[in-house]
Amino acid sequence: MDTILNGIGQILRPGASGGAGGKAAGADVETEEMVSHAGEASSFLKALGHEGRLMILCHLAGGEKSVTELERLLNARQASVSQQLARLRLEGLVSYRREGKTIYYSLASGKARQTIELLYQMFCARPEGTETSN
């Protein structure tokens, strides 16, 4: 368990050496940084933790989509899709552009793209040699 926590600490503390024996004041600064990074990571994961937002990000991983396209793909109402897009914008995970009356969204964050790709590999990709069951 300590090894796992140490590994997570290394992820949350960019540039940390992983060696033991730092100064106490340095440890306080590292702890503060770790808390800050943990808060950032938690907020990121909360944004991904909603099925609707996750589905939006999955669709956007395939390329830019209009709000209308997302409504159709998600079989959801415009108000619901717009609410989820607003949260994703707030977190910096998507960006948008306006063309006339149409708003197009795309992934804005490399972290979002990497995470969606990882989630796809973990949950969606079929192992080689397997067939779909119809």
TORPA-4810 file (N, C-alpha, C, O; in nm, 3 decimals):
<nodes>
NODE_1_0.082_-0.119_0.000_0.000_0.000_0.000_0.086_0.125_0.000_0.057_0.222_-0.070_M
NODE_2_0.195_0.124_0.080_0.284_0.240_0.083_0.346_0.264_-0.053_0.364_0.380_-0.092_D
NODE_3_0.378_0.159_-0.126_0.435_0.173_-0.260_0.338_0.242_-0.353_0.378_0.328_-0.431_T
NODE_4_0.211_0.205_-0.346_0.108_0.267_-0.430_0.096_0.415_-0.395_0.094_0.500_-0.485_I
NODE_5_0.087_0.446_-0.266_0.074_0.585_-0.225_0.197_0.666_-0.264_0.185_0.781_-0.304_L
NODE_6_0.314_0.607_-0.253_0.437_0.674_-0.294_0.433_0.702_-0.443_0.472_0.810_-0.487_N
NODE_7_0.386_0.606_-0.522_0.374_0.624_-0.667_0.277_0.734_-0.701_0.304_0.814_-0.790_G
NODE_8_0.164_0.738_-0.633_0.066_0.844_-0.656_0.126_0.979_-0.618_0.106_1.078_-0.687_I
NODE_9_0.199_0.982_-0.509_0.266_1.104_-0.469_0.362_1.153_-0.576_0.371_1.274_-0.600_G
NODE_10_0.432_1.063_-0.641_0.524_1.101_-0.747_0.448_1.158_-0.866_0.495_1.253_-0.930_Q
NODE_11_0.334_1.103_-0.897_0.252_1.153_-1.008_0.204_1.294_-0.976_0.206_1.383_-1.062_I
NODE_12_0.161_1.314_-0.854_0.104_1.443_-0.816_0.210_1.550_-0.790_0.178_1.668_-0.783_L
NODE_13_0.336_1.509_-0.775_0.445_1.604_-0.752_0.540_1.599_-0.869_0.642_1.530_-0.862_R
NODE_14_0.511_1.672_-0.978_0.601_1.671_-1.092_0.741_1.714_-1.050_0.757_1.811_-0.976_P
NODE_15_0.841_1.642_-1.098_0.978_1.677_-1.070_1.030_1.623_-0.938_1.147_1.646_-0.905_G
NODE_16_0.948_1.553_-0.863_0.995_1.498_-0.735_1.092_1.384_-0.763_1.072_1.306_-0.857_A
NODE_17_1.196_1.375_-0.683_1.299_1.276_-0.708_1.264_1.138_-0.658_1.317_1.039_-0.708_S
NODE_18_1.176_1.129_-0.562_1.139_1.000_-0.508_1.232_0.952_-0.399_1.205_0.851_-0.334_G
NODE_19_1.343_1.024_-0.379_1.436_0.985_-0.274_1.388_1.031_-0.138_1.313_1.128_-0.129_G
NODE_20_1.430_0.963_-0.034_1.390_1.000_0.102_1.494_1.093_0.160_1.604_1.106_0.106_A
NODE_21_1.460_1.158_0.269_1.558_1.236_0.342_1.562_1.383_0.307_1.667_1.444_0.321_G
NODE_22_1.452_1.442_0.262_1.447_1.585_0.232_1.436_1.664_0.361_1.412_1.607_0.467_G
NODE_23_1.453_1.796_0.351_1.438_1.883_0.467_1.292_1.893_0.505_1.204_1.877_0.420_K
NODE_24_1.265_1.920_0.630_1.127_1.930_0.679_1.053_2.042_0.608_0.938_2.024_0.568_A
NODE_25_1.117_2.159_0.590_1.051_2.271_0.522_1.020_2.233_0.379_0.914_2.267_0.327_A
NODE_26_1.112_2.163_0.314_1.090_2.117_0.177_0.974_2.019_0.168_0.898_2.020_0.071_G
NODE_27_0.961_1.936_0.271_0.850_1.840_0.274_0.717_1.913_0.284_0.619_1.871_0.224_A
NODE_28_0.713_2.023_0.362_0.590_2.101_0.375_0.550_2.160_0.240_0.433_2.157_0.203_D
NODE_29_0.649_2.214_0.167_0.622_2.270_0.035_0.574_2.160_-0.058_0.477_2.179_-0.132_V
NODE_30_0.640_2.045_-0.056_0.599_1.933_-0.140_0.458_1.888_-0.105_0.379_1.855_-0.194_E
NODE_31_0.425_1.885_0.024_0.291_1.845_0.066_0.188_1.945_0.015_0.082_1.905_-0.033_T
NODE_32_0.218_2.073_0.024_0.127_2.175_-0.027_0.107_2.159_-0.177_-0.005_2.168_-0.227_E
NODE_33_0.216_2.135_-0.249_0.206_2.114_-0.394_0.124_1.989_-0.425_0.042_1.988_-0.516_E
NODE_34_0.147_1.884_-0.347_0.074_1.760_-0.369_-0.076_1.782_-0.346_-0.158_1.732_-0.422_M
NODE_35_-0.111_1.857_-0.243_-0.251_1.887_-0.216_-0.311_1.964_-0.333_-0.422_1.937_-0.376_V
NODE_36_-0.236_2.060_-0.382_-0.283_2.140_-0.496_-0.305_2.051_-0.619_-0.408_2.061_-0.686_S
NODE_37_-0.208_1.965_-0.648_-0.219_1.874_-0.763_-0.331_1.773_-0.743_-0.400_1.737_-0.838_H
NODE_38_-0.349_1.728_-0.621_-0.457_1.633_-0.592_-0.592_1.699_-0.616_-0.683_1.636_-0.668_A
NODE_39_-0.605_1.825_-0.578_-0.729_1.899_-0.603_-0.756_1.912_-0.752_-0.870_1.895_-0.797_G
NODE_40_-0.651_1.941_-0.828_-0.663_1.952_-0.974_-0.707_1.818_-1.033_-0.798_1.813_-1.116_E
NODE_41_-0.641_1.712_-0.991_-0.673_1.578_-1.042_-0.816_1.539_-1.004_-0.887_1.480_-1.085_A
NODE_42_-0.856_1.571_-0.884_-0.991_1.539_-0.838_-1.096_1.611_-0.921_-1.196_1.552_-0.960_S
NODE_43_-1.074_1.738_-0.948_-1.167_1.816_-1.030_-1.175_1.758_-1.171_-1.284_1.748_-1.228_S
NODE_44_-1.061_1.721_-1.227_-1.056_1.660_-1.359_-1.136_1.529_-1.362_-1.215_1.506_-1.453_F
NODE_45_-1.114_1.446_-1.261_-1.184_1.318_-1.257_-1.334_1.335_-1.232_-1.414_1.257_-1.283_L
NODE_46_-1.373_1.436_-1.154_-1.515_1.463_-1.134_-1.581_1.502_-1.265_-1.695_1.461_-1.292_K
NODE_47_-1.511_1.581_-1.347_-1.567_1.620_-1.477_-1.587_1.497_-1.564_-1.683_1.490_-1.640_A
NODE_48_-1.497_1.400_-1.554_-1.508_1.277_-1.634_-1.604_1.178_-1.571_-1.648_1.084_-1.637_L
NODE_49_-1.639_1.197_-1.446_-1.718_1.101_-1.370_-1.867_1.103_-1.398_-1.943_1.032_-1.333_G
NODE_50_-1.909_1.183_-1.492_-2.051_1.190_-1.530_-2.066_1.121_-1.666_-1.995_1.155_-1.761_H
NODE_51_-2.157_1.026_-1.675_-2.173_0.948_-1.797_-2.196_1.035_-1.920_-2.139_1.009_-2.026_E
NODE_52_-2.280_1.136_-1.908_-2.308_1.224_-2.022_-2.185_1.300_-2.068_-2.160_1.310_-2.188_G
NODE_53_-2.108_1.354_-1.973_-1.986_1.428_-2.009_-1.883_1.333_-2.069_-1.813_1.368_-2.164_R
NODE_54_-1.874_1.214_-2.014_-1.780_1.116_-2.067_-1.816_1.079_-2.211_-1.729_1.067_-2.296_L
NODE_55_-1.945_1.061_-2.236_-1.990_1.030_-2.372_-1.959_1.144_-2.469_-1.919_1.120_-2.583_M
NODE_56_-1.978_1.267_-2.424_-1.945_1.383_-2.508_-1.797_1.379_-2.544_-1.760_1.396_-2.660_I
NODE_57_-1.712_1.357_-2.444_-1.568_1.353_-2.469_-1.531_1.239_-2.563_-1.443_1.255_-2.648_L
NODE_58_-1.597_1.125_-2.548_-1.571_1.012_-2.638_-1.605_1.049_-2.782_-1.529_1.019_-2.874_C
NODE_59_-1.719_1.113_-2.802_-1.757_1.155_-2.938_-1.662_1.260_-2.992_-1.627_1.257_-3.110_H
NODE_60_-1.618_1.352_-2.908_-1.527_1.457_-2.953_-1.387_1.403_-2.982_-1.311_1.464_-3.057_L
NODE_61_-1.353_1.289_-2.923_-1.223_1.227_-2.952_-1.216_1.189_-3.100_-1.107_1.179_-3.157_A
NODE_62_-1.332_1.167_-3.162_-1.337_1.136_-3.304_-1.334_1.258_-3.393_-1.331_1.245_-3.516_G
NODE_63_-1.333_1.377_-3.335_-1.327_1.500_-3.412_-1.433_1.599_-3.368_-1.521_1.568_-3.288_G
NODE_64_-1.422_1.717_-3.422_-1.512_1.827_-3.389_-1.657_1.793_-3.422_-1.686_1.730_-3.524_E
NODE_65_-1.748_1.834_-3.333_-1.891_1.809_-3.351_-1.968_1.934_-3.315_-1.928_2.010_-3.227_K
NODE_66_-2.081_1.956_-3.384_-2.170_2.066_-3.348_-2.257_2.021_-3.231_-2.268_1.901_-3.202_S
NODE_67_-2.319_2.117_-3.165_-2.409_2.085_-3.055_-2.522_1.997_-3.106_-2.562_1.902_-3.040_V
NODE_68_-2.573_2.028_-3.225_-2.681_1.950_-3.284_-2.637_1.805_-3.309_-2.713_1.711_-3.284_T
NODE_69_-2.516_1.787_-3.358_-2.463_1.652_-3.379_-2.453_1.577_-3.247_-2.489_1.459_-3.239_E
NODE_70_-2.405_1.644_-3.144_-2.393_1.580_-3.013_-2.530_1.543_-2.957_-2.546_1.437_-2.897_L
NODE_71_-2.629_1.630_-2.976_-2.766_1.599_-2.931_-2.813_1.469_-2.995_-2.868_1.381_-2.929_E
NODE_72_-2.790_1.458_-3.127_-2.835_1.339_-3.200_-2.757_1.215_-3.155_-2.817_1.110_-3.130_R
NODE_73_-2.626_1.227_-3.144_-2.543_1.113_-3.104_-2.578_1.063_-2.964_-2.574_0.943_-2.937_L
NODE_74_-2.610_1.156_-2.875_-2.640_1.122_-2.736_-2.787_1.095_-2.711_-2.826_1.049_-2.603_L
NODE_75_-2.868_1.124_-2.811_-3.013_1.113_-2.797_-3.058_1.191_-2.673_-3.131_1.140_-2.587_N
NODE_76_-3.011_1.316_-2.667_-3.038_1.400_-2.550_-3.090_1.536_-2.595_-3.069_1.577_-2.710_A
NODE_77_-3.156_1.605_-2.505_-3.208_1.737_-2.534_-3.096_1.840_-2.533_-2.993_1.823_-2.468_R
NODE_78_-3.120_1.948_-2.607_-3.020_2.053_-2.621_-2.980_2.112_-2.486_-2.862_2.139_-2.463_Q
NODE_79_-3.076_2.134_-2.398_-3.046_2.193_-2.266_-2.950_2.106_-2.186_-2.858_2.157_-2.123_A
NODE_80_-2.971_1.975_-2.190_-2.885_1.883_-2.117_-2.744_1.881_-2.175_-2.646_1.886_-2.101_S
NODE_81_-2.735_1.872_-2.307_-2.605_1.870_-2.374_-2.530_2.000_-2.346_-2.411_1.998_-2.316_V
NODE_82_-2.599_2.113_-2.356_-2.536_2.243_-2.332_-2.486_2.256_-2.188_-2.380_2.313_-2.163_S
NODE_83_-2.562_2.202_-2.094_-2.521_2.206_-1.953_-2.391_2.127_-1.933_-2.300_2.172_-1.865_Q
NODE_84_-2.384_2.009_-1.993_-2.263_1.926_-1.979_-2.144_1.990_-2.051_-2.031_1.984_-2.002_Q
NODE_85_-2.169_2.050_-2.167_-2.062_2.119_-2.240_-2.009_2.238_-2.160_-1.890_2.267_-2.161_L
NODE_86_-2.098_2.307_-2.091_-2.056_2.421_-2.009_-1.960_2.374_-1.899_-1.860_2.441_-1.872_A
NODE_87_-1.990_2.263_-1.836_-1.901_2.209_-1.731_-1.767_2.170_-1.790_-1.662_2.196_-1.730_R
NODE_88_-1.769_2.107_-1.907_-1.644_2.066_-1.972_-1.561_2.188_-2.014_-1.439_2.185_-2.006_L
NODE_89_-1.629_2.294_-2.058_-1.558_2.419_-2.091_-1.495_2.479_-1.966_-1.380_2.522_-1.969_R
NODE_90_-1.571_2.480_-1.857_-1.523_2.535_-1.730_-1.395_2.463_-1.685_-1.303_2.525_-1.631_L
NODE_91_-1.390_2.334_-1.707_-1.273_2.253_-1.669_-1.160_2.262_-1.772_-1.052_2.207_-1.750_E
NODE_92_-1.184_2.329_-1.885_-1.081_2.344_-1.988_-1.061_2.219_-2.073_-0.957_2.203_-2.137_G
NODE_93_-1.161_2.131_-2.073_-1.148_2.005_-2.147_-1.194_2.016_-2.291_-1.151_1.938_-2.376_L
NODE_94_-1.282_2.112_-2.320_-1.329_2.132_-2.457_-1.314_2.279_-2.494_-1.311_2.368_-2.408_V
NODE_95_-1.303_2.302_-2.623_-1.304_2.439_-2.675_-1.413_2.446_-2.780_-1.462_2.344_-2.828_S
NODE_96_-1.452_2.567_-2.815_-1.558_2.581_-2.913_-1.526_2.692_-3.011_-1.443_2.779_-2.986_Y
NODE_97_-1.596_2.687_-3.123_-1.591_2.795_-3.220_-1.731_2.813_-3.275_-1.809_2.718_-3.282_R
NODE_98_-1.761_2.933_-3.313_-1.894_2.964_-3.365_-1.882_2.989_-3.515_-1.794_3.061_-3.561_R
NODE_99_-1.973_2.929_-3.588_-1.982_2.953_-3.732_-2.129_2.984_-3.762_-2.212_2.894_-3.772_E
NODE_100_-2.159_3.114_-3.777_-2.298_3.155_-3.791_-2.372_3.126_-3.661_-2.332_3.172_-3.554_G
NODE_101_-2.480_3.050_-3.672_-2.558_3.014_-3.553_-2.514_2.880_-3.494_-2.564_2.839_-3.389_K
NODE_102_-2.421_2.813_-3.560_-2.378_2.681_-3.516_-2.253_2.691_-3.431_-2.159_2.763_-3.465_T
NODE_103_-2.253_2.617_-3.319_-2.136_2.612_-3.231_-2.076_2.472_-3.243_-2.145_2.372_-3.228_I
NODE_104_-1.946_2.469_-3.269_-1.873_2.343_-3.282_-1.780_2.326_-3.162_-1.717_2.421_-3.117_Y
NODE_105_-1.773_2.204_-3.112_-1.688_2.172_-2.998_-1.581_2.071_-3.039_-1.601_1.989_-3.128_Y
NODE_106_-1.467_2.081_-2.971_-1.358_1.985_-2.990_-1.285_1.969_-2.857_-1.300_2.051_-2.766_S
NODE_107_-1.205_1.864_-2.848_-1.124_1.845_-2.727_-1.018_1.953_-2.723_-0.952_1.980_-2.823_L
NODE_108_-1.003_2.015_-2.608_-0.906_2.124_-2.592_-0.785_2.080_-2.513_-0.681_2.146_-2.514_A
NODE_109_-0.798_1.970_-2.444_-0.697_1.929_-2.348_-0.629_1.800_-2.391_-0.695_1.701_-2.423_S
NODE_110_-0.496_1.801_-2.390_-0.421_1.678_-2.415_-0.450_1.574_-2.308_-0.451_1.454_-2.335_G
NODE_111_-0.472_1.622_-2.184_-0.505_1.530_-2.074_-0.636_1.459_-2.103_-0.649_1.339_-2.080_K
NODE_112_-0.734_1.534_-2.154_-0.864_1.473_-2.186_-0.847_1.369_-2.295_-0.901_1.259_-2.284_A
NODE_113_-0.773_1.403_-2.400_-0.753_1.308_-2.511_-0.682_1.182_-2.462_-0.723_1.071_-2.494_R
NODE_114_-0.576_1.199_-2.385_-0.501_1.084_-2.333_-0.590_0.996_-2.245_-0.586_0.873_-2.253_Q
NODE_115_-0.669_1.061_-2.161_-0.756_0.986_-2.070_-0.863_0.910_-2.147_-0.890_0.793_-2.118_T
NODE_116_-0.925_0.975_-2.245_-1.028_0.909_-2.326_-0.967_0.791_-2.402_-1.028_0.685_-2.412_I
NODE_117_-0.847_0.809_-2.457_-0.781_0.698_-2.527_-0.753_0.582_-2.432_-0.773_0.466_-2.468_E
NODE_118_-0.709_0.612_-2.311_-0.683_0.508_-2.212_-0.813_0.437_-2.173_-0.817_0.314_-2.166_L
NODE_119_-0.917_0.514_-2.147_-1.046_0.455_-2.112_-1.099_0.368_-2.226_-1.158_0.263_-2.202_L
NODE_120_-1.079_0.412_-2.349_-1.122_0.332_-2.465_-1.048_0.197_-2.464_-1.110_0.092_-2.481_Y
NODE_121_-0.916_0.203_-2.445_-0.838_0.078_-2.441_-0.883_-0.013_-2.328_-0.890_-0.134_-2.345_Q
NODE_122_-0.915_0.046_-2.214_-0.953_-0.034_-2.097_-1.093_-0.092_-2.106_-1.116_-0.205_-2.062_M
NODE_123_-1.187_-0.016_-2.162_-1.327_-0.057_-2.155_-1.394_-0.087_-2.289_-1.495_-0.158_-2.292_F
NODE_124_-1.343_-0.034_-2.397_-1.414_-0.044_-2.525_-1.346_-0.131_-2.629_-1.413_-0.202_-2.704_C
NODE_125_-1.214_-0.127_-2.634_-1.142_-0.202_-2.736_-1.156_-0.352_-2.711_-1.150_-0.398_-2.597_A
NODE_126_-1.176_-0.424_-2.817_-1.186_-0.570_-2.806_-1.046_-0.630_-2.819_-0.967_-0.588_-2.903_R
NODE_127_-1.016_-0.727_-2.737_-0.887_-0.796_-2.751_-0.879_-0.858_-2.891_-0.979_-0.900_-2.948_P
NODE_128_-0.758_-0.862_-2.944_-0.739_-0.921_-3.077_-0.793_-1.062_-3.080_-0.777_-1.140_-2.986_E
NODE_129_-0.857_-1.094_-3.192_-0.909_-1.230_-3.210_-1.049_-1.251_-3.158_-1.104_-1.360_-3.172_G
NODE_130_-1.110_-1.148_-3.097_-1.246_-1.167_-3.049_-1.343_-1.109_-3.150_-1.310_-1.015_-3.223_T
NODE_131_-1.460_-1.163_-3.155_-1.563_-1.121_-3.248_-1.676_-1.057_-3.170_-1.693_-1.081_-3.050_E
NODE_132_-1.753_-0.974_-3.239_-1.870_-0.916_-3.175_-1.978_-1.022_-3.162_-1.989_-1.111_-3.246_T
NODE_133_-2.057_-1.013_-3.056_-2.165_-1.110_-3.038_-2.295_-1.046_-3.080_-2.344_-0.955_-3.013_S
NODE_134_-2.351_-1.092_-3.190_-2.479_-1.040_-3.238_-2.582_-1.146_-3.237_-2.696_-1.122_-3.275_N
</nodes>
